[in-house]
Amino acid sequence: MAELQQRLAEFAAARRWQPYHTPKNLASALSVEAAELLEIFQWSTPEESARVMDDPDTAHRVTDEIADVLAYLLQLCEVLGVDPLAALAAKIERNEHRFPAP
């Protein structure tokens, strides 16, 4: 994870994009990319959505949008100093207490 974050930081630095990588801008970009992922599934039935990866062109689009979402999320975490894996582990633990298994 840290390696990917470093690659993303180097990519942005090489293009002098750091001034634009504010928390607000990264959160906005993350939202836009998540919406683009959602757009692929818009109007599909649950059954159709479960088969979305069966079509190579659609699978490629889904994979690209997931990558975009993850890239912006990792960049946001880097800027804010959040360890995404630690944050996820803590959230899972809180949810296990909030929603105990029957």
C-alpha positions as CSV (number, residue, x, y, z in Angstrom):
1,M,0.0,0.0,0.0
2,A,2.8,2.4,1.0
3,E,4.6,1.6,-2.3
4,L,1.5,2.5,-4.3
5,Q,1.0,5.7,-2.4
6,Q,4.7,6.6,-3.1
7,R,4.2,5.9,-6.8
8,L,1.1,8.2,-6.9
9,A,3.0,10.9,-5.0
10,E,5.9,10.7,-7.4
11,F,3.5,10.8,-10.4
12,A,1.8,13.9,-9.1
13,A,5.2,15.6,-8.2
14,A,6.6,15.0,-11.6
15,R,3.7,16.8,-13.1
16,R,3.7,19.5,-10.4
17,W,0.1,18.6,-9.3
18,Q,0.7,18.9,-5.5
19,P,-0.9,22.4,-5.2
20,Y,-4.1,20.9,-6.5
21,H,-4.0,17.8,-4.3
22,T,-5.8,19.4,-1.4
23,P,-8.1,17.3,0.8
24,K,-11.1,19.1,-0.7
25,N,-10.0,18.5,-4.3
26,L,-9.1,14.9,-3.7
27,A,-12.3,14.1,-1.9
28,S,-14.2,15.8,-4.8
29,A,-12.3,13.7,-7.4
30,L,-12.9,10.6,-5.3
31,S,-16.6,11.3,-5.4
32,V,-16.6,11.9,-9.2
33,E,-14.8,8.6,-9.8
34,A,-17.1,6.7,-7.5
35,A,-20.0,8.2,-9.5
36,E,-18.4,7.1,-12.8
37,L,-18.2,3.5,-11.3
38,L,-21.8,3.7,-10.3
39,E,-22.8,4.9,-13.7
40,I,-21.7,1.5,-15.2
41,F,-24.3,-0.2,-13.0
42,Q,-27.1,2.4,-13.5
43,W,-30.4,0.8,-14.5
44,S,-29.0,-2.8,-14.3
45,T,-30.9,-5.5,-12.4
46,P,-29.1,-7.2,-9.5
47,E,-28.6,-10.2,-11.8
48,E,-27.1,-8.0,-14.6
49,S,-24.8,-6.3,-12.1
50,A,-23.5,-9.7,-10.8
51,R,-22.5,-10.5,-14.4
52,V,-20.9,-7.2,-15.2
53,M,-17.4,-8.7,-15.5
54,D,-18.5,-11.2,-18.1
55,D,-18.3,-8.6,-20.9
56,P,-14.6,-7.7,-21.5
57,D,-15.3,-4.1,-22.5
58,T,-17.5,-3.4,-19.4
59,A,-15.0,-5.3,-17.2
60,H,-12.2,-3.1,-18.4
61,R,-14.3,0.0,-17.6
62,V,-15.2,-1.3,-14.1
63,T,-11.5,-2.1,-13.4
64,D,-10.4,1.3,-14.5
65,E,-13.0,3.1,-12.4
66,I,-12.1,1.0,-9.4
67,A,-8.4,1.9,-9.9
68,D,-9.3,5.6,-10.1
69,V,-11.4,5.4,-6.9
70,L,-8.5,3.7,-5.1
71,A,-5.9,6.1,-6.4
72,Y,-7.8,9.1,-5.2
73,L,-8.5,7.5,-1.9
74,L,-4.9,6.6,-1.3
75,Q,-3.8,10.1,-2.3
76,L,-6.4,11.6,0.1
77,C,-5.1,9.3,2.9
78,E,-1.5,10.4,2.1
79,V,-2.4,14.1,2.3
80,L,-4.3,13.7,5.6
81,G,-1.8,11.3,7.2
82,V,-4.4,8.5,7.5
83,D,-3.2,4.9,7.4
84,P,-6.0,3.3,5.2
85,L,-5.5,-0.2,6.5
86,A,-5.5,0.8,10.1
87,A,-8.6,2.9,9.5
88,L,-10.4,0.0,7.9
89,A,-9.3,-2.4,10.7
90,A,-10.6,0.0,13.4
91,K,-13.9,0.5,11.5
92,I,-14.5,-3.2,11.2
93,E,-13.8,-3.6,14.9
94,R,-16.3,-0.8,15.7
95,N,-18.9,-2.4,13.4
96,E,-18.4,-5.8,15.1
97,H,-19.4,-4.2,18.4
98,R,-22.2,-2.2,16.9
99,F,-23.7,-5.1,14.9
100,P,-22.9,-8.3,16.8
101,A,-23.5,-11.6,14.9
102,P,-26.6,-13.4,16.1
